Structure formats: structure tokens, C-alpha cells
Amino acid sequence: MKGSLSYDEKCSCAKSTFCIYVSQSQDFEKLEKDYLVKTITNNGFSGILYVSSVLAGWAIVAGIIDSVLFPGIIVYAIFHGVVDYKVLTPPILFLLGNILAKLVYITYNLRGKVKLLDILIAALPYAGSAYLLREFLVKDKLMRKAVTMYLTSRKNDVKKKILDMFSLNSQ
């Protein structure tokens, strides 16, 4: 394993928060950092990680919408005694629109990095983020460790910002 990074790899790494996190981390040795940075910059893992995180947020929003939309339709059908295609149209349209929007988003952002089958599976509701992480990022134990540490760090940053926003001490 070479111990030095090329100029292009350093520039590519500077554009990725995941790569910056890895290169500044104290938990990896120099050779491990170089390997991770080369892997991230040469294979486009940073883009896959970004799309995966967007899909995770997307799943949360879609879950909230689904949890309101579907029970609302059931309640409507019970009170009005109507169960036909008109009642089922909104959730079906939302589901199809959600899948189509994900297909466009994933295809646009990961073009050339993943296969068509991977795009189709990642577009499935609630499964896309986990599939991308499992399929592309966690096969390598060192990469899995880096991704886990990065996601934990990001989660803690978001929690801290939310708590600071609602804290009574901040004025």
C-alpha cells in the first residue's frame, strides 16, 4: 500500500465531508487514512454515502406522510362507507411519485457509479439507504468502521444542534 496521496486525490478529498472526517480522524493510522482516502476518492464512496443519507431522511419524511395519509383514508372510507379507486388514488399516486422521484434522484447523482439494478432496489420505499450502505460501503471492514464512526459523529452533531435550538439557556 502506497503511503502518499496524489494532488487530484487530495483535491477530491477536500470536496467531501466524509473524506475530510477520515483524513482528520485520530482513530486511524497514516496508512489506513491513505487507503481510505484513495478508496473514497477513486470509487465515489463519498457520493454513495451522501445519497444514502439523503434517502434516509427521505424515508423519514415519507414515513410521516404515509402514517398520516393511509390512516386518514381508512377513516374516510369507514365514515363514508366508500371503498373504491377514488379513495385509494392518493396513496397509490404518492407511492408511485415517491419511487419515480427517487429513481430520478439516484440516477442523476450516482450515474456511472452503480448498476441499474442497484438503482431500482435503492428506489424502493424505506430500503434505499440501508441497501446502498450494505452493498457498497460495508464490505470492507476498515471502510465499515470509518462509515460507522462518521455517521455517529454526524448524528451527534445533529442532536447537539437540535438541543441547542430548543435549549432555554441559549438566547
ROSE-4610 file (N, C-alpha, C; in Angstrom, 1 decimal, always signed):
// ROSE-4610
residu = [M/M/M/K/K/K/G/G/G/S/S/S/L/L/L/S/S/S/Y/Y/Y/D/D/D/E/E/E/K/K/K/C/C/C/S/S/S/C/C/C/A/A/A/K/K/K/S/S/S/T/T/T/F/F/F/C/C/C/I/I/I/Y/Y/Y/V/V/V/S/S/S/Q/Q/Q/S/S/S/Q/Q/Q/D/D/D/F/F/F/E/E/E/K/K/K/L/L/L/E/E/E/K/K/K/D/D/D/Y/Y/Y/L/L/L/V/V/V/K/K/K/T/T/T/I/I/I/T/T/T/N/N/N/N/N/N/G/G/G/F/F/F/S/S/S/G/G/G/I/I/I/L/L/L/Y/Y/Y/V/V/V/S/S/S/S/S/S/V/V/V/L/L/L/A/A/A/G/G/G/W/W/W/A/A/A/I/I/I/V/V/V/A/A/A/G/G/G/I/I/I/I/I/I/D/D/D/S/S/S/V/V/V/L/L/L/F/F/F/P/P/P/G/G/G/I/I/I/I/I/I/V/V/V/Y/Y/Y/A/A/A/I/I/I/F/F/F/H/H/H/G/G/G/V/V/V/V/V/V/D/D/D/Y/Y/Y/K/K/K/V/V/V/L/L/L/T/T/T/P/P/P/P/P/P/I/I/I/L/L/L/F/F/F/L/L/L/L/L/L/G/G/G/N/N/N/I/I/I/L/L/L/A/A/A/K/K/K/L/L/L/V/V/V/Y/Y/Y/I/I/I/T/T/T/Y/Y/Y/N/N/N/L/L/L/R/R/R/G/G/G/K/K/K/V/V/V/K/K/K/L/L/L/L/L/L/D/D/D/I/I/I/L/L/L/I/I/I/A/A/A/A/A/A/L/L/L/P/P/P/Y/Y/Y/A/A/A/G/G/G/S/S/S/A/A/A/Y/Y/Y/L/L/L/L/L/L/R/R/R/E/E/E/F/F/F/L/L/L/V/V/V/K/K/K/D/D/D/K/K/K/L/L/L/M/M/M/R/R/R/K/K/K/A/A/A/V/V/V/T/T/T/M/M/M/Y/Y/Y/L/L/L/T/T/T/S/S/S/R/R/R/K/K/K/N/N/N/D/D/D/V/V/V/K/K/K/K/K/K/K/K/K/I/I/I/L/L/L/D/D/D/M/M/M/F/F/F/S/S/S/L/L/L/N/N/N/S/S/S/Q/Q/Q]
num = [1/1/1/2/2/2/3/3/3/4/4/4/5/5/5/6/6/6/7/7/7/8/8/8/9/9/9/10/10/10/11/11/11/12/12/12/13/13/13/14/14/14/15/15/15/16/16/16/17/17/17/18/18/18/19/19/19/20/20/20/21/21/21/22/22/22/23/23/23/24/24/24/25/25/25/26/26/26/27/27/27/28/28/28/29/29/29/30/30/30/31/31/31/32/32/32/33/33/33/34/34/34/35/35/35/36/36/36/37/37/37/38/38/38/39/39/39/40/40/40/41/41/41/42/42/42/43/43/43/44/44/44/45/45/45/46/46/46/47/47/47/48/48/48/49/49/49/50/50/50/51/51/51/52/52/52/53/53/53/54/54/54/55/55/55/56/56/56/57/57/57/58/58/58/59/59/59/60/60/60/61/61/61/62/62/62/63/63/63/64/64/64/65/65/65/66/66/66/67/67/67/68/68/68/69/69/69/70/70/70/71/71/71/72/72/72/73/73/73/74/74/74/75/75/75/76/76/76/77/77/77/78/78/78/79/79/79/80/80/80/81/81/81/82/82/82/83/83/83/84/84/84/85/85/85/86/86/86/87/87/87/88/88/88/89/89/89/90/90/90/91/91/91/92/92/92/93/93/93/94/94/94/95/95/95/96/96/96/97/97/97/98/98/98/99/99/99/100/100/100/101/101/101/102/102/102/103/103/103/104/104/104/105/105/105/106/106/106/107/107/107/108/108/108/109/109/109/110/110/110/111/111/111/112/112/112/113/113/113/114/114/114/115/115/115/116/116/116/117/117/117/118/118/118/119/119/119/120/120/120/121/121/121/122/122/122/123/123/123/124/124/124/125/125/125/126/126/126/127/127/127/128/128/128/129/129/129/130/130/130/131/131/131/132/132/132/133/133/133/134/134/134/135/135/135/136/136/136/137/137/137/138/138/138/139/139/139/140/140/140/141/141/141/142/142/142/143/143/143/144/144/144/145/145/145/146/146/146/147/147/147/148/148/148/149/149/149/150/150/150/151/151/151/152/152/152/153/153/153/154/154/154/155/155/155/156/156/156/157/157/157/158/158/158/159/159/159/160/160/160/161/161/161/162/162/162/163/163/163/164/164/164/165/165/165/166/166/166/167/167/167/168/168/168/169/169/169/170/170/170/171/171/171]
x = [+0.8/+0.0/+0.9/+0.7/+1.4/+1.0/+1.9/+1.7/+1.4/+1.4/+1.2/+0.0/-0.6/-1.8/-1.4/-2.0/-1.8/-2.5/-2.1/-2.7/-4.2/-4.6/-6.0/-6.8/-6.2/-6.9/-7.1/-6.1/-6.2/-7.3/-7.3/-8.4/-9.8/-9.9/-11.1/-11.6/-10.6/-11.0/-11.4/-10.9/-11.3/-12.7/-13.3/-14.7/-15.7/-15.2/-16.1/-16.0/-17.1/-17.0/-16.6/-17.0/-16.7/-15.1/-14.6/-13.2/-12.4/-12.9/-12.2/-12.2/-13.4/-13.5/-12.5/-12.4/-11.4/-10.0/-9.6/-8.3/-7.9/-8.8/-8.5/-8.7/-9.3/-9.5/-8.3/-8.3/-7.2/-7.3/-8.4/-8.6/-8.0/-7.4/-6.8/-5.3/-4.5/-3.1/-2.9/-1.7/-1.4/-1.7/-1.3/-1.5/-3.0/-3.7/-5.2/-5.9/-5.5/-6.1/-5.8/-4.6/-4.3/-5.1/-5.3/-6.1/-7.6/-8.1/-9.5/-9.7/-8.8/-8.9/-8.9/-7.9/-7.8/-9.1/-9.6/-10.9/-12.0/-12.1/-13.3/-13.2/-12.0/-11.9/-11.9/-11.4/-11.3/-12.6/-13.4/-14.6/-15.9/-15.8/-17.0/-17.8/-17.2/-17.9/-18.6/-17.9/-18.5/-19.9/-20.0/-21.3/-22.3/-21.9/-22.9/-23.3/-22.4/-22.7/-23.7/-23.4/-24.3/-25.7/-25.8/-27.1/-27.8/-27.1/-27.7/-28.2/-27.5/-28.0/-29.3/-29.3/-30.5/-31.7/-31.4/-32.5/-33.0/-32.1/-32.6/-33.5/-33.2/-34.0/-35.3/-35.2/-36.4/-37.4/-36.8/-37.6/-38.4/-37.7/-38.4/-39.6/-39.4/-40.4/-41.6/-41.2/-42.2/-43.0/-42.3/-43.0/-44.0/-43.6/-44.6/-45.8/-45.6/-46.7/-47.5/-46.9/-47.6/-48.5/-47.9/-48.6/-49.8/-49.8/-51.0/-52.0/-51.4/-52.2/-53.1/-52.4/-53.1/-54.2/-53.9/-55.0/-56.1/-55.8/-56.8/-57.7/-57.2/-58.1/-58.9/-58.4/-59.2/-60.3/-60.0/-61.1/-62.1/-61.7/-62.6/-63.5/-62.9/-63.7/-64.7/-64.3/-65.3/-66.4/-66.1/-67.2/-68.1/-67.6/-68.4/-68.9/-68.4/-68.8/-68.4/-67.4/-66.9/-65.5/-65.4/-64.1/-64.1/-63.5/-63.3/-62.0/-61.8/-60.5/-60.2/-61.2/-61.0/-60.4/-60.8/-60.2/-58.8/-58.4/-57.1/-56.1/-56.6/-55.8/-54.7/-54.9/-53.9/-52.7/-52.9/-51.7/-51.0/-51.7/-51.0/-50.2/-50.8/-50.1/-48.8/-49.0/-47.9/-46.8/-47.1/-46.1/-45.4/-46.2/-45.6/-44.7/-45.2/-44.4/-43.1/-43.2/-42.1/-41.0/-41.4/-40.5/-39.9/-40.7/-40.2/-39.2/-39.5/-38.6/-37.3/-37.3/-36.1/-35.3/-36.0/-35.3/-34.5/-35.2/-34.5/-33.4/-33.6/-32.6/-31.3/-31.6/-30.4/-29.7/-30.4/-29.8/-29.0/-29.5/-28.8/-27.5/-27.6/-26.5/-25.5/-25.9/-24.9/-24.7/-24.9/-24.7/-23.3/-23.1/-21.8/-21.2/-21.8/-21.2/-21.9/-23.1/-23.9/-24.7/-25.0/-25.8/-27.2/-27.9/-29.4/-30.1/-29.8/-30.5/-30.3/-29.1/-28.9/-29.8/-29.9/-30.8/-32.2/-32.7/-34.1/-34.3/-33.4/-33.6/-33.5/-32.6/-32.4/-33.6/-34.4/-35.6/-36.8/-36.7/-37.8/-38.1/-39.3/-39.6/-38.9/-38.3/-37.7/-36.5/-36.1/-35.0/-33.7/-33.9/-32.8/-31.5/-31.6/-30.4/-29.6/-30.4/-29.7/-29.1/-29.8/-29.3/-27.9/-27.9/-26.7/-25.5/-25.8/-24.7/-24.2/-25.2/-24.8/-24.0/-24.5/-24.0/-22.6/-22.4/-21.2/-20.2/-20.6/-19.7/-19.3/-20.0/-19.6/-19.0/-18.6/-17.9/-16.5/-15.9/-14.5/-14.6/-13.9/-14.1/-13.6/-12.5/-11.9/-12.9/-13.5/-14.4/-15.7/-16.1/-17.3/-17.1/-15.9/-15.5/-15.5/-15.0/-15.0/-16.4/-17.2/-18.6/-19.4/-19.2/-19.9/-19.5/-18.2/-17.8/-18.3/-18.2/-18.7/-20.2/-21.0/-22.4/-22.8/-22.0/-22.2/-21.9/-20.8/-20.4/-21.4/-21.9/-22.9/-24.2/-24.6/-25.8/-25.7/-24.5/-24.3/-24.3/-23.7/-23.8/-25.2/-26.0/-27.4/-28.1/-27.9/-28.6/-28.2/-26.9/-26.4/-27.1/-27.2/-27.8/-29.2/-29.9/-31.4/-31.5/-30.7/-30.8/-30.4/-29.4/-29.1/-30.2/-30.9/-32.0/-33.2/-33.4/-34.5/-34.1/-32.8/-32.3/-32.8/-33.1/-33.6/-32.4/-31.2/-30.0/-29.5/-29.8/-29.3/-30.3/-29.7/-30.6/-30.2]
y = [-1.2/+0.0/+1.2/+2.1/+3.4/+4.3/+5.1/+5.9/+7.4/+7.7/+9.1/+9.3/+10.5/+10.8/+11.7/+11.5/+12.4/+13.7/+14.7/+16.0/+15.9/+15.2/+15.0/+14.4/+13.4/+12.7/+13.7/+14.5/+15.5/+16.5/+17.0/+17.9/+17.3/+16.1/+15.4/+15.1/+14.9/+14.6/+15.9/+17.1/+18.3/+18.7/+18.1/+18.3/+17.5/+16.5/+15.5/+15.6/+15.8/+15.9/+14.6/+13.5/+12.2/+12.0/+12.3/+12.2/+13.1/+14.3/+15.2/+14.6/+14.1/+13.4/+12.3/+11.5/+10.3/+10.9/+11.8/+12.3/+13.0/+13.6/+14.3/+13.5/+12.3/+11.4/+10.9/+10.9/+10.3/+8.8/+8.2/+6.8/+5.9/+6.5/+5.7/+6.0/+5.0/+5.2/+5.9/+6.4/+7.1/+6.2/+4.9/+4.0/+3.7/+3.6/+3.4/+4.6/+5.8/+7.0/+7.1/+6.9/+6.9/+5.9/+4.7/+3.7/+4.2/+4.7/+5.1/+6.3/+7.3/+8.4/+8.0/+7.1/+6.6/+5.9/+5.1/+4.3/+5.3/+6.3/+7.2/+8.0/+8.5/+9.4/+8.7/+7.5/+6.7/+6.0/+5.6/+4.8/+5.5/+6.8/+7.6/+7.2/+6.7/+6.3/+7.5/+8.6/+9.8/+10.1/+10.0/+10.3/+9.3/+8.0/+7.0/+7.2/+7.6/+7.9/+9.1/+10.1/+11.3/+10.9/+10.2/+9.8/+8.9/+8.1/+7.2/+8.0/+9.0/+9.8/+10.6/+11.1/+11.8/+10.8/+9.6/+8.6/+8.3/+8.3/+8.0/+9.1/+10.4/+11.5/+11.4/+11.1/+10.9/+9.9/+8.8/+7.7/+8.2/+9.0/+9.5/+10.4/+11.3/+12.2/+11.4/+10.4/+9.6/+8.8/+8.3/+7.5/+8.4/+9.6/+10.5/+10.7/+11.0/+11.2/+10.0/+8.8/+7.5/+7.3/+7.6/+7.4/+8.3/+9.4/+10.3/+10.0/+9.7/+9.5/+8.2/+7.1/+5.8/+5.7/+6.1/+6.0/+7.0/+8.2/+9.1/+8.6/+7.8/+7.3/+6.1/+5.4/+4.3/+4.9/+6.0/+6.6/+7.2/+7.9/+8.4/+7.3/+6.2/+5.1/+4.5/+4.4/+3.9/+4.9/+6.2/+7.1/+7.4/+7.2/+7.5/+6.2/+5.1/+3.8/+3.6/+4.3/+4.2/+3.6/+2.5/+1.9/+1.7/+2.6/+2.4/+3.0/+3.1/+3.6/+5.0/+5.9/+7.3/+7.4/+6.5/+6.6/+6.1/+5.2/+4.6/+5.4/+6.3/+7.1/+7.9/+8.7/+9.5/+8.6/+7.5/+6.8/+6.1/+5.6/+5.0/+6.0/+7.2/+8.3/+8.7/+8.8/+9.2/+8.1/+6.9/+5.8/+5.8/+5.9/+5.9/+7.2/+8.3/+9.6/+9.5/+8.9/+8.8/+7.9/+6.8/+5.8/+6.5/+7.2/+7.9/+9.0/+9.8/+10.8/+10.2/+9.1/+8.5/+8.0/+7.3/+6.8/+8.0/+9.1/+10.2/+10.8/+10.9/+11.5/+10.5/+9.3/+8.3/+8.2/+8.1/+8.0/+9.2/+10.4/+11.6/+11.8/+11.4/+11.6/+10.5/+9.3/+8.2/+7.6/+8.4/+7.9/+7.4/+6.2/+5.6/+5.0/+5.1/+4.6/+3.3/+3.1/+2.0/+1.4/+0.1/-0.5/-0.2/-0.4/-0.1/-0.9/-2.2/-3.0/-2.4/-1.8/-1.2/+0.1/+0.8/+2.0/+1.6/+0.6/+0.1/-0.4/-1.1/-1.6/-0.4/+0.6/+1.7/+2.6/+2.6/+3.4/+2.9/+1.6/+1.1/+1.9/+2.0/+2.8/+2.2/+3.1/+2.8/+1.9/+1.3/+0.4/+0.9/+2.0/+2.5/+2.8/+3.6/+4.0/+2.7/+1.8/+0.6/-0.2/-0.3/-1.1/-0.6/+0.7/+1.4/+1.2/+1.4/+1.3/-0.2/-1.1/-2.5/-3.0/-2.6/-3.1/-2.5/-1.2/-0.5/-0.1/+0.0/+0.6/-0.3/-1.4/-2.1/-3.5/-3.7/-4.9/-4.9/-3.8/-3.6/-3.2/-4.0/-3.7/-2.4/-1.9/-0.6/+0.5/+0.3/+1.3/+1.3/+0.1/+0.0/+0.7/+0.6/+1.3/+2.8/+3.3/+4.7/+5.2/+4.5/+4.9/+5.0/+4.0/+3.9/+5.1/+5.4/+6.5/+7.8/+8.0/+9.2/+9.4/+8.4/+8.5/+8.8/+8.2/+8.5/+10.0/+10.4/+11.8/+12.8/+12.5/+13.4/+13.4/+12.2/+12.1/+12.9/+12.8/+13.6/+15.1/+15.5/+16.9/+17.4/+16.6/+17.0/+17.1/+16.1/+16.1/+17.3/+17.7/+18.8/+20.1/+20.2/+21.4/+21.5/+20.4/+20.4/+20.8/+20.2/+20.5/+22.0/+22.5/+23.9/+24.8/+24.4/+25.2/+25.3/+24.2/+24.2/+24.5/+24.7/+24.9/+26.3/+26.3/+27.5/+28.5/+27.9/+28.7/+29.6/+29.1/+29.9/+31.1/+32.2/+33.4/+34.2]
z = [+0.0/+0.0/+0.0/-1.0/-1.0/+0.1/+0.6/+1.7/+1.3/+0.0/-0.4/-1.3/-1.2/-2.0/-3.1/-4.3/-5.4/-5.2/-6.0/-5.9/-6.2/-7.2/-7.5/-6.4/-5.7/-4.6/-3.5/-3.2/-2.1/-2.4/-3.7/-4.1/-4.0/-4.5/-4.5/-3.0/-2.2/-0.7/-0.1/-0.5/+0.1/-0.2/-1.2/-1.5/-0.8/+0.0/+0.6/+2.2/+2.8/+4.3/+4.9/+4.3/+4.8/+4.7/+3.5/+3.3/+4.3/+4.5/+5.4/+6.8/+7.2/+8.5/+8.7/+7.7/+7.7/+7.8/+7.0/+7.0/+8.2/+9.0/+10.2/+11.5/+11.3/+12.4/+13.1/+14.4/+15.2/+15.4/+14.9/+15.2/+14.1/+13.1/+12.0/+11.9/+11.5/+11.3/+9.9/+9.6/+8.4/+7.2/+7.2/+6.0/+5.9/+7.0/+6.9/+6.3/+6.8/+6.3/+4.7/+4.3/+2.9/+2.1/+2.6/+2.0/+1.9/+3.0/+3.0/+2.0/+2.1/+1.2/-0.3/-0.6/-2.0/-2.4/-1.5/-1.8/-2.0/-1.1/-1.1/-2.4/-2.8/-3.9/-5.3/-5.3/-6.6/-6.9/-5.9/-6.1/-5.9/-5.6/-5.4/-4.2/-3.2/-2.0/-1.3/-1.4/-0.7/-1.3/-2.6/-3.3/-2.9/-2.8/-2.3/-0.9/-0.1/+1.3/+1.4/+0.6/+0.6/+0.2/-0.9/-1.4/-0.4/+0.2/+1.2/+2.4/+2.8/+3.9/+3.5/+2.3/+1.8/+1.7/+1.3/+1.2/+2.6/+3.6/+5.0/+5.5/+5.2/+5.6/+4.8/+3.5/+2.6/+3.2/+3.7/+4.2/+5.5/+6.3/+7.5/+7.1/+6.1/+5.7/+5.1/+4.2/+3.5/+4.6/+5.6/+6.7/+7.4/+7.7/+8.3/+7.5/+6.2/+5.3/+5.2/+5.0/+5.0/+6.2/+7.4/+8.7/+8.8/+8.1/+8.1/+7.0/+5.8/+4.6/+4.7/+5.0/+4.9/+6.0/+7.3/+8.3/+8.0/+7.4/+7.1/+6.0/+5.1/+4.0/+4.6/+5.5/+6.2/+7.0/+7.7/+8.5/+7.6/+6.5/+5.5/+4.9/+4.5/+4.0/+5.0/+6.2/+7.3/+7.5/+7.6/+7.9/+6.7/+5.5/+4.3/+3.6/+4.1/+3.5/+2.1/+1.7/+0.3/+0.2/-0.5/-0.8/-2.3/-3.0/-4.4/-4.9/-6.1/-6.6/-6.3/-6.1/-5.7/-4.4/-3.5/-2.1/-2.1/-2.9/-2.9/-3.9/-4.6/-5.6/-4.9/-3.8/-3.2/-2.7/-2.0/-1.5/-2.7/-3.7/-4.8/-5.6/-5.8/-6.5/-5.7/-4.4/-3.6/-3.7/-3.6/-3.7/-5.0/-6.1/-7.4/-7.6/-7.2/-7.3/-6.5/-5.3/-4.4/-5.1/-5.7/-6.3/-7.6/-8.4/-9.6/-9.2/-8.2/-7.8/-7.3/-6.5/-6.1/-7.2/-8.2/-9.4/-10.1/-10.3/-10.9/-10.1/-8.8/-7.9/-7.9/-7.7/-7.6/-8.9/-10.0/-11.3/-11.6/-11.3/-11.6/-10.7/-9.4/-8.5/-8.5/-8.9/-8.9/-10.3/-11.3/-12.7/-12.9/-13.4/-13.6/-12.4/-11.2/-10.0/-9.6/-10.0/-9.6/-10.8/-10.7/-11.8/-11.7/-12.8/-12.9/-11.8/-11.6/-10.6/-9.2/-8.9/-7.6/-7.5/-8.6/-8.6/-8.3/-9.0/-8.8/-7.3/-6.8/-5.4/-4.4/-4.7/-3.8/-3.8/-4.9/-5.0/-4.3/-3.8/-3.0/-1.7/-1.4/-0.1/+1.1/+1.9/+3.2/+3.1/+2.0/+1.9/+1.2/+0.5/-0.3/+0.4/+1.5/+2.3/+2.8/+3.4/+4.0/+2.9/+1.8/+0.7/+0.2/-0.1/-0.6/+0.4/+1.7/+2.7/+2.7/+2.8/+2.8/+1.6/+0.5/-0.8/-1.1/-0.9/-1.3/-0.3/+0.9/+1.9/+3.0/+3.3/+4.5/+4.2/+2.9/+2.6/+3.1/+3.2/+3.7/+5.2/+6.0/+7.5/+7.9/+7.3/+7.6/+7.2/+6.0/+5.5/+6.4/+6.8/+7.7/+9.0/+9.5/+10.7/+10.5/+9.4/+9.1/+8.9/+8.2/+7.9/+9.2/+10.1/+11.3/+12.2/+12.3/+13.1/+12.5/+11.2/+10.6/+10.8/+10.6/+10.8/+12.3/+13.2/+14.6/+14.9/+14.4/+14.6/+14.0/+12.8/+12.2/+13.0/+13.5/+14.3/+15.6/+16.2/+17.4/+17.1/+16.0/+15.6/+15.4/+14.8/+14.5/+15.9/+16.7/+18.1/+18.9/+18.8/+19.5/+19.0/+17.7/+17.1/+17.5/+17.5/+17.8/+19.3/+20.1/+21.6/+21.8/+21.1/+21.2/+20.8/+19.8/+19.3/+20.3/+21.0/+22.0/+23.4/+23.6/+24.9/+25.4/+26.7/+27.3/+27.6/+27.7/+28.1/+26.9/+25.7/+24.6/+24.3/+24.1/+23.9/+22.7]
